Amino acid sequence: MARLRQRLEDLPEDIKEALAKGVKESAEAVRDDVQRNVPVDTSGRDNHHLKDTVDIRYREEGLVADVGWFDQRDFYAVFVERGTRRMPARPTLIPALERERRNYRARLTEEVRRALR
């Protein structure tokens, strides 16, 4: 990891910006997918709140993105995602990440190619 981190630091700024743009596009695609697909519980619990509060946090100069629910009030997202003894899992975040995984490398490659033109 340290070697990779050093190699990233040695990249020209325009390449770092291109990579950060690709990371941002992928993170937004995951967030949007979750917002479209998060289950809405019609029996009481308002999961519209989960739809509205899924968020993105960026780190490492935009080269790392965390997508999910970060507010303590959204603690029940883990129960919706993984299920409980009494409630089946209804995952949206993990499937969204898996769907975006197919596009991630292509997004980064395309952004770097644009920067090199």
C-alpha positions in Angstrom: 0.0 0.0 0.0 2.8 2.4 0.9 4.4 1.8 -2.5 1.1 2.4 -4.3 0.5 5.6 -2.3 3.9 6.9 -3.2 3.4 6.2 -6.9 0.1 8.0 -6.7 1.8 11.0 -5.1 4.3 11.1 -7.9 1.7 11.4 -10.6 1.3 14.7 -12.4 -1.6 16.9 -11.0 -3.7 16.6 -14.2 -3.6 12.8 -14.0 -4.6 12.9 -10.3 -7.4 15.2 -11.2 -8.5 12.8 -13.9 -8.5 9.9 -11.5 -10.4 11.9 -8.9 -13.0 12.8 -11.6 -13.4 9.1 -12.4 -13.7 8.2 -8.7 -16.4 10.9 -8.3 -18.4 9.7 -11.3 -18.3 6.1 -10.0 -19.3 7.2 -6.5 -22.2 9.2 -7.8 -23.3 6.3 -10.0 -23.4 4.1 -6.8 -25.2 6.7 -4.8 -27.8 7.2 -7.6 -28.3 3.5 -7.9 -28.9 3.1 -4.2 -31.4 6.1 -4.3 -33.3 4.4 -7.1 -33.4 1.0 -5.4 -33.5 1.4 -1.7 -36.6 -0.4 -0.5 -39.5 1.7 0.8 -41.3 0.0 3.7 -45.0 0.5 3.4 -45.7 -1.0 6.8 -44.5 1.8 8.9 -40.8 2.6 8.8 -40.1 5.4 6.3 -37.1 4.3 4.3 -37.6 7.4 2.1 -35.2 8.8 4.6 -32.6 6.3 3.6 -33.2 7.3 0.0 -32.6 10.9 0.8 -29.6 10.5 3.1 -27.3 8.1 1.2 -24.2 10.2 0.8 -20.6 10.3 -0.5 -17.5 11.2 1.5 -14.2 11.8 -0.3 -10.7 11.2 1.1 -7.1 11.1 -0.2 -7.6 14.2 -2.4 -10.7 12.7 -4.0 -9.0 9.4 -4.9 -11.1 7.5 -2.4 -14.8 7.7 -2.0 -17.0 6.2 0.7 -20.7 5.8 -0.2 -23.3 5.0 2.4 -25.2 6.4 5.4 -23.0 8.4 7.8 -25.6 10.0 10.1 -26.3 8.1 13.4 -30.0 8.5 12.7 -29.6 6.2 9.7 -28.3 3.3 11.9 -31.1 1.1 10.7 -29.7 1.1 7.1 -27.5 -1.8 8.2 -30.6 -3.8 9.2 -32.3 -3.1 5.8 -29.1 -4.0 4.0 -28.2 -7.2 6.0 -31.5 -8.2 7.5 -32.3 -9.3 11.1 -33.9 -12.4 12.6 -37.3 -11.0 11.9 -36.7 -9.1 8.7 -35.1 -10.5 5.5 -32.1 -8.6 4.0 -33.0 -6.1 1.3 -29.6 -5.0 0.1 -29.1 -2.0 -2.2 -25.6 -0.7 -1.4 -23.7 -3.9 -2.0 -25.5 -4.7 -5.3 -24.9 -1.1 -6.5 -21.2 -1.4 -5.7 -21.0 -4.7 -7.6 -22.8 -3.2 -10.6 -20.4 -0.2 -10.7 -17.4 -2.4 -10.3 -17.8 -3.4 -13.9 -17.6 0.2 -15.0 -15.0 1.6 -12.6 -11.8 0.7 -14.4 -13.2 1.9 -17.8 -14.2 5.2 -16.2 -10.7 5.8 -14.7 -9.0 4.8 -18.0 -11.2 7.1 -20.0 -10.6 10.1 -17.7 -6.8 9.5 -17.8 -6.9 9.2 -21.6 -8.7 12.6 -21.8 -6.1 14.2 -19.6 -3.3 12.9 -21.8 -4.8 14.3 -25.0 
